[in-house]
Amino acid sequence: MKDLLKDYGTAILDTRDFFSQNFVEKYKKTIIEARKEFKLKLDVCTATLPYNDGCPAWTSTFMEYMNERLDKDYSYLYDGTYFHKDTDKWWPQIDHNFTMDCFEYFEKNNMDVNTLTNEDIPSLSSLSQGFYHQCAFDFAYPKGAVEDYLLMNDEINIKMMKSMVTRELTYEVGEWIADSINNDSYKVIRDDGYEDTVDQEKWKDEKRHKHLNVFYEKSFMPLHTDDQDDSNVSFICQNYPNIDRTIEDGSLFRYFIDEEPFDVLTNYTTHIIFDVYAGAGELPHLVTKNNTDKVRYSSYEVYRD
C-alpha cells in the first residue's frame, strides 16, 4: 500500500520514526496546552456573525439548498462577507451555526454522511469551508503554546518532506510568522455598509499558509481531492493535534485507491504529507463522522515555492 500511496505522491508518516522520544514527549505536552488555547479562541470566533474567519465558499449553491431544509433562516449568508482583492469581489462564507445545523439535519434524517457526495447534495463539498479557522492561530500572530506547536510542526514537516524528495527544499522553521505591524491593510465597504478589512491580521506570507480544521461531534468532511489551481503549491502537510482517539471515535482520514477505502487514525504522531507536484492533489479522500464529543483537529499547512 505504501507503494500505491507513493504513486499519488502521498506519505503517511510517524513522528517517532524521525525524532527522539524527548522531542515526541515535548510535542505531546505542547499539543495539550495548544488544544486549551484552540478552545478559548474558537469559542469567541465561532460566535461571530456574519462569520468573518475562514475562506470564501465561492458559491451559495449548498447554502441555498440547505436553507430550504433547515428550521432557521440562513439567507444572510448569501451576501458576501469576504472581500477577495484578487477578484475584486465579495464572496459568501459558511458560518459555524449553519455548519452545525447541517450536521443536525443529516443526523435527524439518518443520512449516512460517510457516503454522501456532491451528486447527493449540490456543492456538498463546500461544507468544508465551515471547518476552516485562522483565528485559532491568531491569524499571522500566534503566541504561547499555539506558536510553539506550529514551530514544532515546521520541524516535523520540513524533515518529512525532505525524506520524500530528491529536489532541494529551502523552507525554514518559522519563516511564515508575519510582522506585528501591517502597513498594507485597508477597509473595504460593501454597498449596504458592511465592512471587511483586507490583510488585517491575515497571513501575510501566503507562501506558508496555515489554518485549523475543526471537527465537532457529528461533523464530517465529504469526499474531495486537494487538487490545486495554484501551480506554486508544492506540499500540503496535515498534522493532527489529537490524543488518544480510537477507531470507534470516528473522524478518520479515509482515502481511496481504485475505489477501495483505507482508514487512518489521526492522533498526534501521525502526519500526512502530500507532494502536490507528484500528483497528491488527485488522491480522493474524506473525513468520516466524528462519533464523540471530543473535538478532532487537523492543522492544514500549505507550502508554496
C-alpha positions as MATLAB code, in Angstrom:
seq = 'MKDLLKDYGTAILDTRDFFSQNFVEKYKKTIIEARKEFKLKLDVCTATLPYNDGCPAWTSTFMEYMNERLDKDYSYLYDGTYFHKDTDKWWPQIDHNFTMDCFEYFEKNNMDVNTLTNEDIPSLSSLSQGFYHQCAFDFAYPKGAVEDYLLMNDEINIKMMKSMVTRELTYEVGEWIADSINNDSYKVIRDDGYEDTVDQEKWKDEKRHKHLNVFYEKSFMPLHTDDQDDSNVSFICQNYPNIDRTIEDGSLFRYFIDEEPFDVLTNYTTHIIFDVYAGAGELPHLVTKNNTDKVRYSSYEVYRD';
ca = [
       0.000    0.000    0.000;
       2.893    2.366    0.656;
       3.954    1.924   -2.973;
       0.437    2.775   -4.154;
       0.379    5.877   -1.982;
       3.757    6.843   -3.416;
       2.172    6.741   -6.859;
      -0.078    9.528   -5.585;
       2.835   11.477   -4.100;
       1.488   10.896   -0.608;
       3.111    9.577    2.574;
       1.604    8.690    5.956;
       4.445    9.094    8.439;
       5.053    8.783   12.180;
       6.865   11.377   14.298;
       8.583    8.605   16.269;
      10.411    7.413   13.157;
      12.057   10.807   12.699;
      12.557   12.325   16.147;
      13.769   11.373   19.622;
      11.485   10.262   22.432;
      12.156   13.535   24.241;
      11.002   15.529   21.208;
       7.833   13.438   20.864;
       7.011   13.834   24.571;
       7.545   17.598   24.344;
       5.337   17.681   21.248;
       2.539   15.904   23.120;
       2.736   18.303   26.076;
       2.699   21.274   23.705;
      -0.402   19.904   21.983;
      -2.236   19.513   25.296;
      -1.662   23.199   26.029;
      -2.391   24.303   22.451;
      -5.763   22.498   22.494;
      -6.784   24.588   25.511;
      -5.937   27.728   23.578;
      -7.796   26.493   20.496;
     -10.996   26.082   22.510;
     -10.776   29.539   24.061;
     -10.230   31.225   20.707;
     -12.841   29.203   18.834;
     -15.495   29.922   21.471;
     -15.085   33.577   20.515;
     -14.660   33.451   16.755;
     -17.430   30.920   16.036;
     -19.923   33.100   17.887;
     -19.358   35.985   15.488;
     -21.996   36.582   12.839;
     -21.649   37.161    9.973;
     -18.808   34.678   10.031;
     -15.571   36.549    9.361;
     -12.968   33.834    9.907;
     -12.011   31.487    7.129;
     -12.110   31.427    3.369;
     -14.902   32.056    0.863;
     -17.269   29.329   -0.309;
     -17.155   30.837   -3.852;
     -20.786   29.784   -4.412;
     -24.019   29.864   -2.387;
     -25.460   26.714   -4.026;
     -25.076   24.485   -0.959;
     -26.292   27.223    1.394;
     -29.438   27.770   -0.672;
     -30.147   24.034   -0.890;
     -29.829   23.528    2.872;
     -31.598   26.762    3.821;
     -34.791   25.330    2.320;
     -34.485   22.321    4.646;
     -33.313   23.832    7.935;
     -35.502   25.297   10.667;
     -33.619   28.616   10.703;
     -33.234   31.254    8.014;
     -29.636   31.469    6.855;
     -30.269   33.612    3.806;
     -27.958   36.259    5.294;
     -25.093   34.008    4.206;
     -25.811   34.698    0.532;
     -24.358   38.208    0.886;
     -20.619   38.135    0.560;
     -18.758   38.863    3.793;
     -15.297   38.087    2.402;
     -13.699   40.630    0.104;
     -11.230   38.919   -2.225;
      -8.863   41.522   -3.572;
      -7.589   39.395   -6.487;
     -11.086   39.129   -7.975;
     -12.269   42.479   -6.569;
     -15.493   40.806   -5.417;
     -17.402   39.954   -2.249;
     -17.853   36.206   -1.688;
     -20.123   34.263    0.700;
     -18.774   32.398    3.728;
     -20.254   29.498    5.672;
     -20.532   30.210    9.392;
     -20.364   27.932   12.427;
     -24.069   27.921   13.305;
     -25.088   26.979    9.778;
     -22.478   24.233    9.640;
     -23.608   22.686   12.923;
     -27.290   22.853   11.909;
     -26.431   20.978    8.718;
     -24.884   18.188   10.799;
     -28.003   18.057   12.973;
     -30.161   17.820    9.862;
     -28.130   14.907    8.481;
     -28.303   13.182   11.870;
     -32.052   13.700   12.271;
     -32.699   12.264    8.824;
     -30.480    9.206    9.431;
     -28.238   10.008    6.474;
     -25.045    8.017    6.021;
     -22.791   11.034    5.839;
     -19.675    8.944    5.176;
     -21.016    8.128    1.709;
     -22.563   11.473    0.701;
     -21.135   13.271   -2.338;
     -21.924   16.301   -4.487;
     -24.183   14.016   -6.525;
     -26.432   13.559   -3.482;
     -26.403   17.183   -2.296;
     -25.416   20.036   -4.636;
     -21.994   21.513   -3.798;
     -21.803   19.465   -0.592;
     -18.008   19.680   -0.664;
     -18.219   23.420    0.035;
     -19.332   22.440    3.561;
     -15.635   22.012    4.325;
     -15.268   25.803    4.390;
     -17.203   25.703    7.668;
     -14.258   23.947    9.344;
     -11.624   26.442    8.235;
     -10.220   28.610   11.042;
      -7.365   31.068   11.167;
      -8.463   32.740   14.398;
      -7.294   29.695   16.386;
      -3.782   30.522   15.173;
      -4.229   34.247   15.932;
      -4.117   34.732   12.170;
      -0.497   35.693   11.454;
       0.441   36.384   15.059;
       0.422   33.138   17.092;
       1.811   33.172   20.604;
       2.328   30.903   23.584;
       1.568   27.206   23.203;
      -0.014   27.711   19.767;
       3.149   29.298   18.397;
       5.245   26.530   19.990;
       3.014   23.921   18.346;
       3.257   25.483   14.889;
       7.033   25.844   15.131;
       7.372   22.175   16.088;
       5.177   21.321   13.095;
       7.682   23.202   10.967;
      10.499   20.998   12.205;
       8.457   17.862   11.583;
       7.064   18.838    8.188;
      10.354   20.017    6.733;
      12.209   16.881    7.814;
       9.461   14.629    6.450;
       9.182   16.491    3.161;
      12.922   16.218    2.629;
      12.700   12.462    3.204;
      10.251   12.140    0.314;
      12.010   14.015   -2.482;
      15.417   14.490   -4.030;
      14.817   18.085   -5.131;
      16.156   20.849   -2.921;
      13.738   22.311   -0.368;
      14.618   25.672    1.173;
      11.812   26.055    3.730;
      12.882   27.284    7.162;
      11.308   26.964   10.597;
       9.187   29.982   11.466;
       9.642   31.869    8.194;
       5.852   32.270    7.897;
       5.352   34.390   11.036;
       4.165   37.857    9.992;
       5.494   41.147   11.311;
       3.350   42.670   14.045;
       2.977   45.867   12.025;
       0.831   45.570    8.920;
       1.073   48.619    6.709;
      -0.834   47.122    3.798;
      -4.246   46.617    5.416;
      -7.235   48.625    4.321;
     -11.003   48.597    4.823;
     -13.491   47.681    2.127;
     -17.141   48.720    2.475;
     -19.977   46.719    0.917;
     -22.894   48.603   -0.667;
     -25.014   48.180    2.468;
     -22.266   49.423    4.781;
     -20.794   46.087    5.916;
     -17.024   46.372    6.354;
     -14.199   43.912    5.850;
     -10.523   44.609    6.490;
      -8.262   43.184    3.835;
      -4.966   41.725    5.088;
      -5.504   42.972    8.633;
      -4.368   40.141   10.896;
      -4.309   37.778    7.914;
      -1.427   35.574    6.812;
       0.883   37.964    5.030;
       3.271   35.380    3.645;
       0.913   33.108    1.713;
       3.903   31.020    0.722;
       3.369   29.289    4.068;
      -0.391   29.366    4.653;
      -1.784   27.546    7.722;
      -5.278   27.022    9.101;
      -7.006   24.766   11.605;
      -9.795   22.374   10.575;
     -12.188   21.774   13.467;
     -14.426   18.706   13.684;
     -17.057   18.809   16.415;
     -19.354   15.898   17.245;
     -21.415   14.717   14.221;
     -19.189   16.620   11.799;
     -17.565   15.105    8.721;
     -15.779   16.241    5.574;
     -17.240   14.982    2.283;
     -15.318   13.199   -0.431;
     -12.957   15.549   -2.282;
      -9.457   15.953   -3.646;
      -6.892   18.623   -2.860;
      -6.210   19.449   -6.486;
      -4.723   22.943   -6.655;
      -5.428   25.788   -9.052;
      -2.241   27.440   -7.804;
       0.702   25.905   -9.660;
       3.082   27.182   -6.958;
       1.692   24.869   -4.260;
       4.383   22.282   -3.659;
       3.331   20.441   -0.478;
       0.336   20.163    1.812;
       1.060   18.794    5.291;
      -1.666   17.565    7.613;
      -0.752   17.497   11.306;
      -3.154   16.215   13.952;
      -3.128   17.716   17.465;
      -5.275   14.901   18.894;
      -4.526   12.467   21.706;
      -5.973    9.029   22.448;
      -8.560    8.945   19.680;
      -9.802    5.471   18.745;
     -11.229    3.917   15.588;
     -14.655    3.904   17.265;
     -14.444    7.675   17.819;
     -14.588    8.182   14.064;
     -13.245   11.296   12.318;
     -10.840    9.060   10.431;
      -8.911   10.162    7.379;
     -10.249    7.869    4.645;
      -8.548    7.742    1.283;
      -9.373    5.706   -1.812;
      -7.161    3.860   -4.268;
      -9.014    2.273   -7.180;
     -12.223    2.945   -5.193;
     -11.001    0.798   -2.267;
     -11.152    2.686    1.081;
      -8.340    2.835    3.639;
      -8.729    4.452    7.069;
      -6.117    6.344    9.071;
      -6.418    7.151   12.785;
      -5.355   10.769   13.267;
      -3.551   11.155   16.573;
      -0.610   13.468   17.150;
       2.158   11.124   15.961;
       0.527   10.746   12.520;
       1.387   13.133    9.691;
       0.105   13.009    6.129;
       2.339   14.691    3.567;
       1.024   15.499    0.082;
       3.632   16.169   -2.597;
       1.393   18.099   -4.981;
       3.996   18.109   -7.756;
       3.931   14.290   -7.647;
       0.152   14.068   -8.046;
      -1.049   14.093   -4.425;
      -3.807   16.541   -5.306;
      -5.585   13.742   -7.174;
      -5.969   11.403   -4.174;
      -9.702   11.100   -3.263;
     -10.279   11.347    0.488;
     -12.742   12.347    3.174;
     -13.041   12.590    6.951;
     -15.595   10.241    8.498;
     -18.212   11.358   11.005;
     -16.974   12.309   14.465;
     -18.879    9.972   16.801;
     -17.770   11.567   20.061;
     -17.875   14.939   21.793;
     -14.053   15.062   21.685;
     -13.109   17.724   19.139;
     -10.873   16.427   16.361;
      -8.410   18.932   14.904;
      -6.168   18.962   11.877;
      -3.586   21.631   11.119;
      -3.601   22.203    7.362;
      -0.290   23.639    6.244;
       0.404   24.704    2.668;
       3.918   25.189    1.274;
       4.377   27.232   -1.887;
       7.511   27.627   -3.968;
];
